[in-house]
Amino acid sequence: GAVVSQHPSWVICKSGTSVKIECRSLDFQATTMFWYRQFPKQSLMLMATSNEGSKATYEQGVEKDKFLINHASLTLSTLTVTSAHPEDSSFYICSARPPPGEETQYFGPGTRLLVL
Amino acid sequence: GENVEQHPSTLSVQEGDSAVIKCTYSDSASNYFPWYKQELGKRPQLIIDIRSNVGEKKDQRIAVTLNKTAKHFSLHITETQPEDSAVYFCAARTSGSARQLTFGSGTQLTVLP
């Protein structure tokens, strides 16, 4: 199946700093990628849909100015958590919309963010 | 939008027994229903999926059934093994252009040796 990578796998930062997370589709072109957040013992909650070459679509309650998404190429989407606070600590997972003709949505390995 | 409910939240079974996890969805336009297994700290891994034009699908010890009329779908794991222990998520995807997945709340399955 298709491969999605994510970097970094974990990051610890101080409160008030910004953190950038990269999501790459390694063997196919992903015009659409999805960003999820998962708190401990909870489900995956969709934060936003990232569209190549256009603005991301954010879910209700997700601050677009705090969670900046850039999808500048067909294989890379980035999520920047700006002015991070301890409550932003979570597991962030990206996924790529499957190639034409496929159904499966492939997930990246996730990024664990800890804000001190 | 779509709403997916999943039960139970925790499930313990003896090794060799069967496990059943159930989900309901709200949007009749949803047409694709995957099940994911997630181990602690890892990404969700697809274990089986079903499209809305199929009522049942089986892959070795894992099966999924779908009742479109009732908007129910279920995961069945037979002959459970300790390595089946994980969190399982159901999901539903609508047929819109975004093709987003909406996840259930998850089921922590524990298989006791």
gemmi code that builds the backbone of each chain (N, CA, C; Angstrom):
import gemmi

chains = {
    "A": [
        ("GLY", (0.812, -1.214, 0.000), (0.000, 0.000, 0.000), (0.838, 1.253, 0.000)),
        ("ALA", (0.186, 2.382, -0.131), (0.885, 3.657, -0.168), (1.549, 3.947, 1.173)),
        ("VAL", (2.613, 4.722, 1.124), (3.386, 5.020, 2.336), (3.314, 6.503, 2.638)),
        ("VAL", (3.012, 6.799, 3.890), (2.978, 8.182, 4.359), (3.965, 8.301, 5.508)),
        ("SER", (4.837, 9.274, 5.413), (5.801, 9.487, 6.504), (5.468, 10.788, 7.215)),
        ("GLN", (5.971, 10.895, 8.412), (5.710, 12.070, 9.223), (6.969, 12.388, 10.015)),
        ("HIS", (7.243, 13.677, 10.151), (8.461, 14.067, 10.861), (8.234, 15.370, 11.597)),
        ("PRO", (8.660, 15.513, 12.833), (9.391, 14.509, 13.610), (8.423, 13.504, 14.231)),
        ("SER", (8.940, 12.462, 14.805), (8.091, 11.470, 15.468), (7.712, 11.938, 16.867)),
        ("TRP", (8.570, 12.732, 17.469), (8.208, 13.327, 18.746), (8.948, 14.639, 18.912)),
        ("VAL", (8.349, 15.542, 19.656), (8.978, 16.829, 19.889), (8.538, 17.368, 21.244)),
        ("ILE", (9.515, 17.944, 21.947), (9.263, 18.612, 23.213), (9.637, 20.072, 23.022)),
        ("CYS", (8.744, 20.961, 23.397), (9.053, 22.380, 23.212), (8.549, 23.172, 24.409)),
        ("LYS", (9.037, 24.387, 24.491), (8.607, 25.282, 25.566), (7.321, 25.993, 25.160)),
        ("SER", (6.548, 26.332, 26.131), (5.308, 27.066, 25.892), (5.618, 28.384, 25.182)),
        ("GLY", (4.832, 28.693, 24.166), (5.029, 29.930, 23.423), (5.803, 29.768, 22.132)),
        ("THR", (6.451, 28.654, 21.957), (7.202, 28.415, 20.718), (6.304, 27.772, 19.670)),
        ("SER", (6.813, 27.734, 18.440), (6.063, 27.126, 17.337), (6.729, 25.829, 16.914)),
        ("VAL", (5.924, 24.915, 16.490), (6.412, 23.594, 16.085), (5.838, 23.242, 14.728)),
        ("LYS", (6.705, 22.785, 13.828), (6.263, 22.391, 12.495), (6.347, 20.880, 12.346)),
        ("ILE", (5.280, 20.300, 11.839), (5.212, 18.858, 11.598), (5.014, 18.641, 10.105)),
        ("GLU", (5.811, 17.741, 9.536), (5.729, 17.461, 8.106), (5.057, 16.121, 7.840)),
        ("CYS", (4.268, 16.090, 6.800), (3.612, 14.857, 6.369), (3.900, 14.676, 4.885)),
        ("ARG", (4.478, 13.532, 4.549), (4.839, 13.286, 3.159), (4.220, 11.991, 2.642)),
        ("SER", (3.729, 12.057, 1.410), (3.325, 10.823, 0.733), (4.519, 10.408, -0.112)),
        ("LEU", (5.012, 9.200, 0.134), (6.296, 8.809, -0.437), (6.199, 8.205, -1.828)),
        ("ASP", (5.101, 7.581, -2.138), (5.062, 6.885, -3.421), (3.816, 7.193, -4.232)),
        ("PHE", (3.124, 8.270, -3.870), (2.002, 8.682, -4.690), (1.759, 10.171, -4.444)),
        ("GLN", (1.043, 10.783, -5.353), (0.746, 12.200, -5.222), (-0.569, 12.372, -4.475)),
        ("ALA", (-0.514, 13.132, -3.411), (-1.693, 13.315, -2.564), (-2.194, 14.752, -2.688)),
        ("THR", (-3.258, 14.930, -3.438), (-3.807, 16.279, -3.561), (-4.498, 16.713, -2.272)),
        ("THR", (-4.897, 15.738, -1.476), (-5.581, 16.028, -0.220), (-4.950, 15.229, 0.904)),
        ("MET", (-4.666, 15.915, 1.980), (-4.186, 15.251, 3.188), (-5.043, 15.709, 4.360)),
        ("PHE", (-5.102, 14.884, 5.363), (-5.924, 15.174, 6.532), (-5.033, 15.225, 7.777)),
        ("TRP", (-5.353, 16.157, 8.656), (-4.638, 16.245, 9.929), (-5.593, 15.926, 11.070)),
        ("TYR", (-5.149, 14.978, 11.923), (-5.934, 14.559, 13.071), (-5.164, 14.846, 14.348)),
        ("ARG", (-5.911, 14.992, 15.420), (-5.312, 15.109, 16.743), (-5.942, 14.020, 17.603)),
        ("GLN", (-5.114, 13.386, 18.414), (-5.595, 12.314, 19.276), (-5.067, 12.509, 20.679)),
        ("PHE", (-5.951, 12.794, 21.611), (-5.570, 12.888, 23.014), (-5.571, 11.480, 23.600)),
        ("PRO", (-4.851, 11.308, 24.733), (-4.738, 9.971, 25.322), (-6.085, 9.308, 25.552)),
        ("LYS", (-6.186, 8.075, 25.137), (-7.377, 7.247, 25.320), (-8.608, 7.833, 24.636)),
        ("GLN", (-8.375, 8.623, 23.612), (-9.494, 9.163, 22.855), (-9.362, 8.820, 21.381)),
        ("SER", (-10.385, 9.171, 20.627), (-10.393, 8.847, 19.212), (-9.623, 9.886, 18.403)),
        ("LEU", (-9.500, 9.622, 17.122), (-8.882, 10.585, 16.219), (-9.926, 11.638, 15.858)),
        ("MET", (-9.551, 12.887, 16.052), (-10.453, 13.978, 15.715), (-9.862, 14.745, 14.542)),
        ("LEU", (-10.636, 14.861, 13.479), (-10.164, 15.587, 12.314), (-10.024, 17.063, 12.654)),
        ("MET", (-8.847, 17.617, 12.354), (-8.619, 19.032, 12.586), (-8.880, 19.829, 11.315)),
        ("ALA", (-8.319, 19.324, 10.208), (-8.411, 20.085, 8.965), (-8.107, 19.193, 7.779)),
        ("THR", (-8.592, 19.639, 6.650), (-8.314, 18.983, 5.371), (-7.407, 19.902, 4.578)),
        ("SER", (-6.271, 19.360, 4.184), (-5.251, 20.131, 3.497), (-5.323, 19.851, 1.998)),
        ("ASN", (-5.484, 20.884, 1.222), (-5.624, 20.734, -0.225), (-4.437, 21.378, -0.928)),
        ("GLU", (-3.811, 20.649, -1.807), (-2.654, 21.156, -2.524), (-3.004, 22.388, -3.327)),
        ("GLY", (-2.262, 23.448, -3.088), (-2.428, 24.668, -3.863), (-3.580, 25.556, -3.432)),
        ("SER", (-4.264, 25.200, -2.366), (-5.350, 26.055, -1.894), (-5.401, 26.039, -0.379)),
        ("LYS", (-6.277, 26.840, 0.157), (-6.371, 26.942, 1.617), (-6.954, 25.674, 2.226)),
        ("ALA", (-6.501, 25.403, 3.429), (-7.023, 24.244, 4.144), (-8.438, 24.517, 4.642)),
        ("THR", (-9.171, 23.459, 4.817), (-10.516, 23.535, 5.380), (-10.458, 23.047, 6.817)),
        ("TYR", (-10.819, 23.906, 7.753), (-10.711, 23.573, 9.166), (-12.050, 23.100, 9.719)),
        ("GLU", (-11.977, 22.166, 10.646), (-13.174, 21.703, 11.331), (-13.608, 22.746, 12.369)),
        ("GLN", (-14.861, 22.650, 12.701), (-15.397, 23.600, 13.674), (-14.630, 23.500, 14.987)),
        ("GLY", (-14.275, 24.648, 15.532), (-13.577, 24.675, 16.804), (-12.054, 24.639, 16.694)),
        ("VAL", (-11.530, 24.460, 15.498), (-10.076, 24.443, 15.304), (-9.638, 25.805, 14.789)),
        ("GLU", (-8.716, 26.438, 15.515), (-8.290, 27.788, 15.164), (-7.303, 27.761, 14.002)),
        ("LYS", (-7.689, 28.330, 12.895), (-6.821, 28.295, 11.724), (-5.570, 29.137, 11.907)),
        ("ASP", (-5.629, 30.164, 12.751), (-4.442, 30.992, 12.968), (-3.463, 30.337, 13.930)),
        ("LYS", (-3.938, 29.356, 14.654), (-3.056, 28.662, 15.593), (-2.436, 27.425, 14.932)),
        ("PHE", (-3.219, 26.767, 14.133), (-2.756, 25.555, 13.445), (-2.657, 25.870, 11.951)),
        ("LEU", (-1.449, 26.291, 11.551), (-1.239, 26.710, 10.173), (-0.913, 25.498, 9.305)),
        ("ILE", (-1.624, 25.380, 8.219), (-1.416, 24.263, 7.314), (-0.993, 24.781, 5.953)),
        ("ASN", (0.055, 24.147, 5.448), (0.547, 24.487, 4.117), (0.703, 23.207, 3.311)),
        ("HIS", (0.147, 23.229, 2.106), (0.222, 22.035, 1.245), (0.737, 22.502, -0.104)),
        ("ALA", (2.046, 22.793, -0.119), (2.630, 23.463, -1.275), (2.968, 22.522, -2.412)),
        ("SER", (3.033, 21.235, -2.143), (3.349, 20.297, -3.221), (2.450, 19.080, -3.105)),
        ("LEU", (2.489, 18.246, -4.106), (1.628, 17.069, -4.131), (2.077, 15.971, -3.180)),
        ("THR", (3.221, 16.161, -2.546), (3.705, 15.120, -1.642), (3.990, 15.624, -0.235)),
        ("LEU", (3.727, 16.892, 0.034), (4.094, 17.430, 1.336), (3.019, 18.371, 1.878)),
        ("SER", (2.602, 18.105, 3.086), (1.747, 19.028, 3.830), (2.406, 19.270, 5.177)),
        ("THR", (2.347, 20.501, 5.655), (2.923, 20.810, 6.957), (1.868, 21.412, 7.872)),
        ("LEU", (1.988, 21.068, 9.139), (1.138, 21.629, 10.186), (2.055, 22.359, 11.157)),
        ("THR", (1.812, 23.634, 11.361), (2.593, 24.403, 12.320), (1.697, 24.781, 13.482)),
        ("VAL", (2.088, 24.329, 14.655), (1.372, 24.707, 15.871), (2.053, 25.978, 16.380)),
        ("THR", (1.366, 27.085, 16.297), (1.966, 28.359, 16.684), (1.679, 28.664, 18.151)),
        ("SER", (2.642, 29.313, 18.774), (2.510, 29.683, 20.189), (1.913, 28.528, 20.991)),
        ("ALA", (2.628, 27.435, 20.975), (2.116, 26.217, 21.603), (1.954, 26.383, 23.113)),
        ("HIS", (0.921, 25.749, 23.633), (0.653, 25.741, 25.071), (0.528, 24.300, 25.539)),
        ("PRO", (0.648, 24.053, 26.829), (0.575, 22.673, 27.322), (-0.678, 21.926, 26.859)),
        ("GLU", (-1.782, 22.616, 26.694), (-3.011, 21.936, 26.259), (-2.963, 21.484, 24.799)),
        ("ASP", (-1.928, 21.940, 24.076), (-1.735, 21.475, 22.697), (-0.985, 20.154, 22.654)),
        ("SER", (-0.482, 19.722, 23.795), (0.223, 18.442, 23.846), (-0.726, 17.334, 23.412)),
        ("SER", (-0.302, 16.574, 22.442), (-1.190, 15.559, 21.870), (-0.412, 14.725, 20.861)),
        ("PHE", (-1.110, 13.776, 20.283), (-0.557, 12.953, 19.205), (-1.187, 13.460, 17.921)),
        ("TYR", (-0.356, 13.968, 17.012), (-0.859, 14.511, 15.755), (-0.561, 13.503, 14.644)),
        ("ILE", (-1.600, 13.151, 13.896), (-1.452, 12.149, 12.838), (-1.983, 12.722, 11.531)),
        ("CYS", (-1.222, 12.520, 10.479), (-1.710, 12.936, 9.174), (-2.113, 11.701, 8.378)),
        ("SER", (-2.915, 11.919, 7.382), (-3.229, 10.842, 6.450), (-3.394, 11.437, 5.069)),
        ("ALA", (-3.251, 10.586, 4.094), (-3.367, 11.036, 2.717), (-4.579, 10.409, 2.060)),
        ("ARG", (-5.310, 11.243, 1.343), (-6.422, 10.728, 0.561), (-5.861, 9.738, -0.448)),
        ("PRO", (-6.480, 8.598, -0.563), (-5.911, 7.554, -1.414), (-5.860, 7.951, -2.876)),
        ("PRO", (-4.956, 7.311, -3.605), (-4.878, 7.562, -5.052), (-6.177, 7.151, -5.730)),
        ("PRO", (-6.431, 7.661, -6.922), (-7.648, 7.285, -7.644), (-7.765, 5.774, -7.779)),
        ("GLY", (-8.953, 5.275, -7.543), (-9.190, 3.837, -7.660), (-8.966, 3.074, -6.374)),
        ("GLU", (-8.418, 3.728, -5.362), (-8.208, 3.056, -4.084), (-9.117, 3.648, -3.021)),
        ("GLU", (-9.401, 2.836, -2.022), (-10.279, 3.298, -0.949), (-9.503, 3.635, 0.318)),
        ("THR", (-8.421, 2.906, 0.553), (-7.755, 2.970, 1.850), (-7.102, 4.315, 2.088)),
        ("GLN", (-7.321, 4.854, 3.266), (-6.646, 6.084, 3.662), (-5.437, 5.688, 4.494)),
        ("TYR", (-4.266, 6.135, 4.068), (-3.027, 5.728, 4.714), (-2.581, 6.780, 5.719)),
        ("PHE", (-2.229, 6.298, 6.901), (-1.846, 7.198, 7.974), (-0.333, 7.298, 8.124)),
        ("GLY", (0.109, 8.483, 8.512), (1.491, 8.641, 8.913), (1.687, 8.028, 10.291)),
        ("PRO", (2.934, 7.912, 10.732), (3.219, 7.281, 12.013), (2.894, 8.148, 13.219)),
        ("GLY", (2.554, 9.395, 12.998), (2.181, 10.263, 14.096), (3.347, 11.045, 14.680)),
        ("THR", (3.025, 12.168, 15.284), (4.000, 13.010, 15.978), (3.463, 13.292, 17.373)),
        ("ARG", (4.261, 12.910, 18.360), (3.852, 13.181, 19.735), (4.451, 14.512, 20.156)),
        ("LEU", (3.586, 15.451, 20.490), (4.020, 16.784, 20.900), (3.806, 16.965, 22.390)),
        ("LEU", (4.846, 17.383, 23.063), (4.765, 17.699, 24.489), (5.202, 19.146, 24.670)),
        ("VAL", (4.299, 19.964, 25.173), (4.597, 21.370, 25.406), (4.763, 21.589, 26.904)),
        ("LEU", (5.936, 22.079, 27.265), (6.228, 22.255, 28.696), (5.824, 23.647, 29.190)),
    ],
    "B": [
        ("GLY", (-23.327, 16.776, 9.717), (-22.237, 15.910, 9.361), (-22.425, 14.514, 9.920)),
        ("GLU", (-21.484, 13.658, 9.594), (-21.551, 12.259, 10.033), (-21.254, 12.142, 11.524)),
        ("ASN", (-21.939, 11.214, 12.177), (-21.687, 10.888, 13.579), (-21.594, 9.370, 13.690)),
        ("VAL", (-20.517, 8.896, 14.278), (-20.309, 7.456, 14.412), (-20.223, 7.109, 15.890)),
        ("GLU", (-21.042, 6.182, 16.306), (-21.008, 5.725, 17.704), (-20.506, 4.291, 17.749)),
        ("GLN", (-19.690, 4.006, 18.742), (-19.035, 2.704, 18.833), (-19.210, 2.130, 20.237)),
        ("HIS", (-19.494, 0.822, 20.293), (-19.670, 0.126, 21.571), (-19.119, -1.295, 21.472)),
        ("PRO", (-18.580, -1.859, 22.535), (-18.369, -1.193, 23.826), (-17.075, -0.381, 23.830)),
        ("SER", (-16.830, 0.355, 24.870), (-15.596, 1.118, 24.966), (-14.444, 0.230, 25.422)),
        ("THR", (-14.760, -0.798, 26.198), (-13.752, -1.782, 26.593), (-14.359, -3.170, 26.455)),
        ("LEU", (-13.505, -4.126, 26.128), (-13.965, -5.493, 25.930), (-12.837, -6.438, 26.307)),
        ("SER", (-13.127, -7.340, 27.226), (-12.155, -8.353, 27.617), (-12.701, -9.719, 27.259)),
        ("VAL", (-11.887, -10.517, 26.605), (-12.299, -11.870, 26.230), (-11.170, -12.829, 26.546)),
        ("GLN", (-11.524, -14.086, 26.727), (-10.525, -15.125, 26.909), (-9.955, -15.506, 25.547)),
        ("GLU", (-8.687, -15.829, 25.559), (-8.041, -16.280, 24.336), (-8.835, -17.423, 23.716)),
        ("GLY", (-9.066, -17.311, 22.408), (-9.830, -18.336, 21.707), (-11.296, -17.995, 21.539)),
        ("ASP", (-11.791, -17.093, 22.377), (-13.190, -16.664, 22.246), (-13.311, -15.638, 21.118)),
        ("SER", (-14.559, -15.293, 20.802), (-14.824, -14.289, 19.777), (-15.047, -12.923, 20.408)),
        ("ALA", (-14.790, -11.899, 19.635), (-15.029, -10.522, 20.075), (-15.859, -9.816, 19.005)),
        ("VAL", (-16.824, -9.044, 19.456), (-17.683, -8.301, 18.533), (-17.733, -6.842, 18.965)),
        ("ILE", (-17.496, -5.959, 18.027), (-17.558, -4.521, 18.273), (-18.566, -3.935, 17.292)),
        ("LYS", (-19.415, -3.060, 17.808), (-20.515, -2.546, 16.973), (-20.443, -1.038, 16.810)),
        ("CYS", (-20.826, -0.601, 15.626), (-20.869, 0.836, 15.336), (-22.161, 1.188, 14.613)),
        ("THR", (-22.618, 2.395, 14.854), (-23.737, 2.943, 14.099), (-23.292, 4.270, 13.496)),
        ("TYR", (-23.895, 4.618, 12.378), (-23.571, 5.885, 11.734), (-24.856, 6.626, 11.432)),
        ("SER", (-24.726, 7.908, 11.166), (-25.933, 8.724, 11.017), (-26.226, 9.134, 9.583)),
        ("ASP", (-25.184, 9.252, 8.778), (-25.355, 9.790, 7.422), (-25.598, 8.659, 6.425)),
        ("SER", (-26.787, 8.610, 5.877), (-27.117, 7.539, 4.936), (-26.307, 7.626, 3.646)),
        ("ALA", (-25.628, 8.754, 3.428), (-24.786, 8.888, 2.234), (-23.408, 8.250, 2.419)),
        ("SER", (-23.069, 7.841, 3.626), (-21.773, 7.188, 3.846), (-21.719, 5.876, 3.075)),
        ("ASN", (-20.579, 5.617, 2.451), (-20.523, 4.453, 1.570), (-19.281, 3.589, 1.760)),
        ("TYR", (-18.481, 3.933, 2.759), (-17.249, 3.161, 2.964), (-16.970, 3.115, 4.459)),
        ("PHE", (-16.694, 1.886, 4.955), (-16.590, 1.689, 6.397), (-15.347, 0.863, 6.729)),
        ("PRO", (-14.261, 1.521, 7.082), (-13.045, 0.783, 7.444), (-12.972, 0.558, 8.945)),
        ("TRP", (-12.211, -0.436, 9.320), (-11.888, -0.708, 10.718), (-10.365, -0.622, 10.866)),
        ("TYR", (-9.947, 0.061, 11.932), (-8.533, 0.227, 12.180), (-8.173, -0.355, 13.544)),
        ("LYS", (-6.962, -0.886, 13.609), (-6.383, -1.365, 14.866), (-5.236, -0.429, 15.217)),
        ("GLN", (-5.237, 0.051, 16.438), (-4.163, 0.962, 16.848), (-3.515, 0.474, 18.127)),
        ("GLU", (-2.240, 0.221, 18.038), (-1.473, -0.132, 19.226), (-0.921, 1.147, 19.835)),
        ("LEU", (-0.587, 1.070, 21.091), (-0.209, 2.257, 21.854), (0.934, 3.009, 21.187)),
        ("GLY", (0.702, 4.288, 20.898), (1.746, 5.122, 20.320), (2.007, 4.907, 18.843)),
        ("LYS", (1.175, 4.081, 18.217), (1.402, 3.779, 16.808), (0.276, 4.367, 15.942)),
        ("ARG", (0.496, 4.301, 14.638), (-0.528, 4.777, 13.719), (-1.671, 3.768, 13.619)),
        ("PRO", (-2.863, 4.202, 13.248), (-3.943, 3.238, 12.995), (-3.599, 2.394, 11.768)),
        ("GLN", (-3.874, 1.100, 11.876), (-3.623, 0.184, 10.768), (-4.949, -0.384, 10.301)),
        ("LEU", (-5.200, -0.286, 9.007), (-6.425, -0.843, 8.455), (-6.410, -2.361, 8.585)),
        ("ILE", (-7.489, -2.918, 9.122), (-7.561, -4.378, 9.236), (-8.610, -4.970, 8.313)),
        ("ILE", (-9.653, -4.233, 8.041), (-10.675, -4.689, 7.105), (-11.576, -3.508, 6.779)),
        ("ASP", (-12.189, -3.547, 5.610), (-13.114, -2.482, 5.247), (-14.251, -3.074, 4.427)),
        ("ILE", (-15.317, -2.295, 4.305), (-16.472, -2.765, 3.547), (-17.132, -1.572, 2.879)),
        ("ARG", (-17.590, -1.805, 1.669), (-18.323, -0.765, 0.960), (-19.811, -0.982, 1.146)),
        ("SER", (-20.573, 0.059, 0.857), (-21.996, 0.022, 1.169), (-22.788, -0.930, 0.278)),
        ("ASN", (-22.193, -1.396, -0.802), (-22.917, -2.315, -1.678), (-22.662, -3.781, -1.324)),
        ("VAL", (-22.009, -3.982, -0.179), (-21.693, -5.338, 0.279), (-22.221, -5.507, 1.688)),
        ("GLY", (-22.751, -6.682, 2.022), (-23.308, -6.902, 3.345), (-22.339, -7.526, 4.326)),
        ("GLU", (-21.371, -8.249, 3.804), (-20.434, -8.934, 4.690), (-19.110, -9.156, 3.959)),
        ("LYS", (-18.042, -9.109, 4.728), (-16.710, -9.361, 4.173), (-15.890, -10.072, 5.223)),
        ("LYS", (-15.119, -11.053, 4.777), (-14.336, -11.837, 5.741), (-12.895, -11.954, 5.281)),
        ("ASP", (-11.986, -11.898, 6.243), (-10.569, -12.077, 5.959), (-9.979, -12.875, 7.110)),
        ("GLN", (-9.891, -14.166, 6.905), (-9.364, -15.090, 7.915), (-10.183, -14.987, 9.205)),
        ("ARG", (-9.596, -14.531, 10.284), (-10.326, -14.500, 11.563), (-11.173, -13.246, 11.752)),
        ("ILE", (-11.105, -12.358, 10.792), (-11.796, -11.067, 10.928), (-12.917, -10.969, 9.905)),
        ("ALA", (-14.056, -10.470, 10.359), (-15.182, -10.261, 9.453), (-15.868, -8.956, 9.818)),
        ("VAL", (-16.486, -8.367, 8.823), (-17.274, -7.161, 9.051), (-18.638, -7.368, 8.395)),
        ("THR", (-19.676, -6.932, 9.090), (-21.025, -6.991, 8.531), (-21.590, -5.580, 8.491)),
        ("LEU", (-22.431, -5.333, 7.522), (-23.024, -4.011, 7.340), (-24.519, -4.149, 7.113)),
        ("ASN", (-25.281, -3.393, 7.864), (-26.726, -3.315, 7.674), (-27.034, -1.869, 7.299)),
        ("LYS", (-27.190, -1.621, 6.015), (-27.409, -0.248, 5.550), (-28.725, 0.329, 6.040)),
        ("THR", (-29.729, -0.517, 6.095), (-31.043, -0.034, 6.508), (-31.003, 0.499, 7.932)),
        ("ALA", (-30.365, -0.270, 8.792), (-30.278, 0.114, 10.197), (-29.084, 1.023, 10.469)),
        ("LYS", (-28.214, 1.206, 9.500), (-26.993, 1.987, 9.650), (-26.124, 1.447, 10.775)),
        ("HIS", (-25.940, 0.131, 10.743), (-25.084, -0.562, 11.695), (-23.973, -1.246, 10.939)),
        ("PHE", (-22.792, -1.328, 11.539), (-21.774, -2.233, 11.033), (-20.971, -2.765, 12.204)),
        ("SER", (-20.505, -3.976, 12.072), (-19.869, -4.664, 13.199), (-18.589, -5.357, 12.765)),
        ("LEU", (-17.676, -5.440, 13.710), (-16.416, -6.167, 13.519), (-16.480, -7.439, 14.351)),
        ("HIS", (-16.142, -8.553, 13.723), (-16.132, -9.830, 14.417), (-14.723, -10.413, 14.332)),
        ("ILE", (-14.156, -10.722, 15.481), (-12.844, -11.380, 15.513), (-13.045, -12.739, 16.166)),
        ("THR", (-12.712, -13.787, 15.460), (-12.851, -15.134, 16.014), (-11.490, -15.658, 16.456)),
        ("GLU", (-11.526, -16.662, 17.306), (-10.295, -17.303, 17.807), (-9.268, -16.253, 18.238)),
        ("THR", (-9.688, -15.386, 19.111), (-8.829, -14.268, 19.505), (-7.511, -14.741, 20.130)),
        ("GLN", (-6.494, -13.933, 19.901), (-5.155, -14.205, 20.404), (-4.673, -12.991, 21.190)),
        ("PRO", (-3.733, -13.181, 22.115), (-3.253, -12.037, 22.908), (-2.769, -10.871, 22.034)),
        ("GLU", (-2.207, -11.171, 20.874), (-1.725, -10.089, 20.004), (-2.855, -9.306, 19.334)),
        ("ASP", (-4.082, -9.752, 19.509), (-5.224, -8.965, 19.033), (-5.535, -7.811, 19.988)),
        ("SER", (-4.942, -7.839, 21.164), (-5.180, -6.778, 22.143), (-4.702, -5.441, 21.577)),
        ("ALA", (-5.599, -4.469, 21.534), (-5.302, -3.146, 20.975), (-6.580, -2.318, 21.072)),
        ("VAL", (-6.501, -1.089, 20.562), (-7.706, -0.275, 20.433), (-8.187, -0.375, 18.983)),
        ("TYR", (-9.463, -0.621, 18.832), (-10.061, -0.750, 17.513), (-11.008, 0.420, 17.264)),
        ("PHE", (-10.883, 1.002, 16.087), (-11.738, 2.118, 15.697), (-12.517, 1.756, 14.445)),
        ("CYS", (-13.802, 2.057, 14.463), (-14.563, 2.005, 13.228), (-14.587, 3.412, 12.640)),
        ("ALA", (-14.909, 3.508, 11.386), (-14.991, 4.809, 10.729), (-15.999, 4.731, 9.593)),
        ("ALA", (-16.475, 5.894, 9.219), (-17.402, 5.987, 8.096), (-16.970, 7.147, 7.217)),
        ("ARG", (-17.132, 6.961, 5.931), (-16.754, 8.014, 4.995), (-17.912, 8.306, 4.068)),
        ("THR", (-18.207, 9.586, 3.915), (-19.285, 9.962, 3.004), (-18.755, 9.995, 1.581)),
        ("SER", (-19.665, 10.128, 0.669), (-19.292, 10.075, -0.742), (-18.956, 11.447, -1.299)),
        ("GLY", (-18.911, 12.468, -0.464), (-18.591, 13.812, -0.932), (-17.180, 13.920, -1.460)),
        ("SER", (-16.862, 15.070, -2.011), (-15.557, 15.246, -2.644), (-14.405, 15.172, -1.645)),
        ("ALA", (-14.647, 15.590, -0.402), (-13.561, 15.584, 0.575), (-13.201, 14.168, 1.019)),
        ("ARG", (-14.178, 13.276, 1.028), (-13.962, 11.873, 1.408), (-13.282, 11.769, 2.764)),
        ("GLN", (-13.784, 12.512, 3.717), (-13.228, 12.465, 5.062), (-13.747, 11.257, 5.810)),
        ("LEU", (-12.917, 10.779, 6.752), (-13.342, 9.715, 7.640), (-13.804, 10.307, 8.961)),
        ("THR", (-14.900, 9.790, 9.473), (-15.340, 10.114, 10.823), (-15.169, 8.858, 11.659)),
        ("PHE", (-14.471, 8.974, 12.780), (-14.128, 7.812, 13.584), (-15.083, 7.621, 14.741)),
        ("GLY", (-15.263, 6.355, 15.107), (-15.919, 6.037, 16.354), (-14.988, 6.320, 17.513)),
        ("SER", (-15.495, 6.139, 18.715), (-14.742, 6.508, 19.916), (-13.706, 5.471, 20.330)),
        ("GLY", (-13.724, 4.321, 19.709), (-12.712, 3.312, 19.986), (-13.140, 2.268, 21.003)),
        ("THR", (-12.587, 1.074, 20.862), (-12.820, -0.031, 21.793), (-11.486, -0.624, 22.192)),
        ("GLN", (-11.215, -0.618, 23.481), (-9.996, -1.254, 23.986), (-10.289, -2.734, 24.164)),
        ("LEU", (-9.697, -3.543, 23.300), (-9.867, -4.992, 23.382), (-8.689, -5.603, 24.120)),
        ("THR", (-8.997, -6.388, 25.123), (-7.969, -7.124, 25.858), (-8.267, -8.608, 25.736)),
        ("VAL", (-7.313, -9.357, 25.233), (-7.457, -10.807, 25.120), (-6.621, -11.434, 26.222)),
        ("LEU", (-7.291, -12.106, 27.114), (-6.631, -12.686, 28.287), (-6.111, -14.073, 27.958)),
        ("PRO", (-4.832, -14.321, 28.247), (-4.250, -15.635, 27.909), (-4.758, -16.738, 28.840)),
    ],
}
model = gemmi.Model(1)
for chain_id, residues in chains.items():
    chain = gemmi.Chain(chain_id)
    for i, (resn, *xyz) in enumerate(residues, 1):
        res = gemmi.Residue()
        res.name, res.seqid = resn, gemmi.SeqId(i, " ")
        for name, pos in zip(("N", "CA", "C"), xyz):
            atom = gemmi.Atom()
            atom.name, atom.element = name, gemmi.Element(name[0])
            atom.pos, atom.b_iso = gemmi.Position(*pos), 0.0
            res.add_atom(atom)
        chain.add_residue(res)
    model.add_chain(chain)
structure = gemmi.Structure()
structure.add_model(model)
structure.setup_entities()
